[in-house]
Amino acid sequence: MPKTESNDIALGFRAPDFRLPDAAGGLHGPSEFSGAPALLVAFISNRCPFVVGIRESLAEFARRNAAHGLRVIAVNSNDSEAHPEETLERVGQEAATFGYGFPYVKDEAQEVARAYGAACTPDLFLFDGDQRLVYHGQFDGFRPGNGISPTGDSLQAALDALLAGEPPLDLQVPSIGCNIKWRPEGQAVAAE
């Protein structure tokens, strides 16, 4: 299974706004959560083993932290023509099956993934109340087959620091996962 590491994105990066559809026809984006103390934009997939292994823990992480003001938007940017399990309809099924209590949207044109510099799934971007990046790293130490149970402890530590008014964590281990499945016409752009 090929492994792709998340790109190095500078802390302080402002969350690019977008409006993307969920399977029910709603449109969602960061501006919907302006004023929230924390926003997680998570690039995920329905098929990647790195995401499949954490998806229930990710849903629980979002539920557990909602009371503290965390808002979450999950984005699927994979090419659904080449990978039919990544269609908008399947995104909706995935959200329902795994109890995502947050919008899971489809980035069909892959413009949002490019705007964020997303490279893999999962690729996690945690923003503060001004929607400035404070964490871009792994969910936790889980990798398929490594015997570690997913807990979200790395992301939780970053969120706890943010909510406590502390500076961003010094240690931010890059996320590792499957590469985003770029459309053929977008591969050259994504490689730049």
C-alpha positions as CSV (number, residue, x, y, z in Angstrom):
1,M,0.0,0.0,0.0
2,P,1.6,3.3,-1.1
3,K,2.1,5.9,1.7
4,T,2.0,9.6,1.1
5,E,3.0,12.2,3.8
6,S,1.1,15.4,4.2
7,N,2.7,18.6,2.8
8,D,4.5,21.1,5.0
9,I,2.0,23.9,5.5
10,A,3.0,27.0,7.5
11,L,1.1,27.6,10.8
12,G,-1.0,30.7,10.6
13,F,-2.3,29.8,7.1
14,R,-5.9,31.1,6.8
15,A,-8.5,28.5,6.0
16,P,-9.6,29.0,2.4
17,D,-13.4,29.3,2.3
18,F,-15.5,27.0,0.1
19,R,-19.0,25.9,-0.4
20,L,-19.3,22.2,-1.2
21,P,-22.3,19.8,-1.3
22,D,-23.1,17.0,1.0
23,A,-25.2,14.1,-0.3
24,A,-28.4,15.7,1.0
25,G,-27.9,18.7,-1.1
26,G,-26.7,21.1,1.6
27,L,-23.7,23.3,1.0
28,H,-21.0,23.7,3.7
29,G,-17.8,25.5,4.2
30,P,-15.6,27.2,6.9
31,S,-17.6,30.5,6.9
32,E,-20.5,28.5,8.2
33,F,-18.5,28.1,11.4
34,S,-17.1,31.5,11.8
35,G,-16.8,32.4,15.5
36,A,-16.3,28.8,16.6
37,P,-13.2,28.4,18.8
38,A,-11.9,25.5,16.7
39,L,-12.5,24.1,13.2
40,L,-11.1,20.9,11.8
41,V,-11.1,20.5,8.0
42,A,-10.3,16.8,7.4
43,F,-9.6,15.4,3.9
44,I,-10.7,11.8,4.1
45,S,-11.7,9.0,1.8
46,N,-14.1,6.1,1.8
47,R,-11.5,3.6,0.6
48,C,-8.1,4.4,2.1
49,P,-7.1,1.9,4.8
50,F,-5.5,4.8,6.8
51,V,-9.0,6.4,7.0
52,V,-11.0,3.2,7.3
53,G,-8.9,2.4,10.4
54,I,-9.7,5.7,12.1
55,R,-13.2,6.7,10.8
56,E,-15.1,5.5,13.9
57,S,-12.6,7.2,16.2
58,L,-12.8,10.4,14.1
59,A,-16.6,10.4,14.5
60,E,-16.2,9.9,18.3
61,F,-13.5,12.6,18.5
62,A,-15.9,15.1,16.8
63,R,-18.8,14.1,19.1
64,R,-16.7,14.3,22.2
65,N,-15.3,17.7,21.4
66,A,-18.4,19.4,20.0
67,A,-19.3,20.6,23.5
68,H,-16.0,22.4,23.7
69,G,-16.7,24.3,20.4
70,L,-15.0,22.1,17.9
71,R,-16.6,22.1,14.4
72,V,-15.7,19.7,11.7
73,I,-16.0,19.5,8.0
74,A,-14.8,16.4,6.2
75,V,-13.9,16.7,2.5
76,N,-13.6,13.9,-0.1
77,S,-11.5,15.1,-3.0
78,N,-10.8,11.8,-4.7
79,D,-11.5,11.3,-8.4
80,S,-14.9,9.5,-8.4
81,E,-14.8,8.7,-12.1
82,A,-11.8,6.4,-11.6
83,H,-12.9,5.4,-8.1
84,P,-16.7,5.0,-7.9
85,E,-16.6,4.3,-4.2
86,E,-15.8,8.0,-3.8
87,T,-19.0,9.5,-5.4
88,L,-21.2,12.0,-3.6
89,E,-23.8,9.3,-3.0
90,R,-21.2,7.0,-1.4
91,V,-19.9,10.0,0.7
92,G,-23.5,10.2,2.1
93,Q,-23.6,6.5,2.8
94,E,-20.3,6.6,4.6
95,A,-21.4,9.5,6.8
96,A,-24.6,7.7,7.7
97,T,-22.9,4.4,8.3
98,F,-20.2,5.7,10.6
99,G,-22.2,8.3,12.4
100,Y,-20.5,11.4,11.1
101,G,-22.3,14.2,13.0
102,F,-20.5,16.8,10.8
103,P,-20.8,17.7,7.1
104,Y,-19.0,15.3,4.8
105,V,-18.8,17.1,1.4
106,K,-17.5,16.3,-2.1
107,D,-14.8,18.3,-3.8
108,E,-15.4,17.0,-7.3
109,A,-13.3,19.7,-9.0
110,Q,-10.5,19.1,-6.5
111,E,-10.0,22.9,-6.1
112,V,-10.4,22.8,-2.4
113,A,-7.7,20.1,-1.9
114,R,-5.4,22.2,-4.0
115,A,-6.2,25.4,-2.1
116,Y,-5.4,23.7,1.2
117,G,-2.3,21.9,-0.1
118,A,-3.9,18.5,0.9
119,A,-1.8,15.5,-0.3
120,C,-3.2,12.4,1.5
121,T,-6.1,10.9,3.3
122,P,-6.4,11.6,6.2
123,D,-5.0,15.1,5.9
124,L,-6.0,17.1,9.0
125,F,-6.1,20.9,9.3
126,L,-7.0,22.4,12.8
127,F,-7.8,26.1,12.8
128,D,-8.3,28.5,15.7
129,G,-11.2,30.9,16.1
130,D,-9.8,33.2,13.5
131,Q,-9.5,30.3,11.1
132,R,-5.7,30.3,11.3
133,L,-3.9,27.0,11.1
134,V,-2.6,25.8,14.5
135,Y,-2.1,22.1,13.7
136,H,-1.5,20.1,10.6
137,G,-0.5,16.6,11.5
138,Q,-1.5,13.0,12.3
139,F,-4.6,11.9,14.1
140,D,-2.5,9.6,16.2
141,G,0.1,6.8,15.8
142,F,-2.3,4.4,14.1
143,R,-1.2,2.9,10.8
144,P,-2.8,-0.1,9.2
145,G,-1.3,-3.2,10.6
146,N,0.9,-1.6,13.2
147,G,-1.1,-2.9,16.2
148,I,-1.8,0.6,17.6
149,S,-5.5,1.4,18.2
150,P,-6.7,4.7,17.0
151,T,-7.4,7.2,19.8
152,G,-6.9,10.6,18.1
153,D,-4.4,11.5,20.9
154,S,-2.2,13.7,18.7
155,L,-5.1,15.8,17.4
156,Q,-6.6,15.9,20.9
157,A,-3.4,17.3,22.3
158,A,-3.4,20.0,19.6
159,L,-7.0,20.9,20.3
160,D,-6.5,20.9,24.1
161,A,-3.6,23.4,23.7
162,L,-5.7,25.6,21.4
163,L,-8.7,25.6,23.7
164,A,-6.5,26.4,26.7
165,G,-5.0,29.4,24.9
166,E,-1.6,27.9,24.6
167,P,0.6,28.3,21.6
168,P,0.6,25.6,18.8
169,L,2.4,22.4,19.6
170,D,6.0,22.3,18.7
171,L,5.8,18.6,17.7
172,Q,3.5,18.1,14.7
173,V,4.0,14.7,13.2
174,P,2.9,14.7,9.5
175,S,-0.1,12.7,8.6
176,I,0.5,9.6,6.4
177,G,-2.1,8.0,4.2
178,C,-3.1,7.2,0.7
179,N,-2.5,9.9,-1.8
180,I,-5.4,12.0,-3.0
181,K,-6.7,10.3,-6.2
182,W,-6.2,13.3,-8.6
183,R,-8.1,13.5,-11.8
184,P,-5.7,13.0,-14.8
185,E,-5.9,16.7,-15.7
186,G,-5.2,17.7,-12.1
187,Q,-2.1,15.5,-11.5
188,A,0.3,18.0,-13.0
189,V,-1.2,20.8,-10.9
190,A,-1.1,18.8,-7.7
191,A,2.6,17.9,-8.3
192,E,3.6,21.5,-8.5
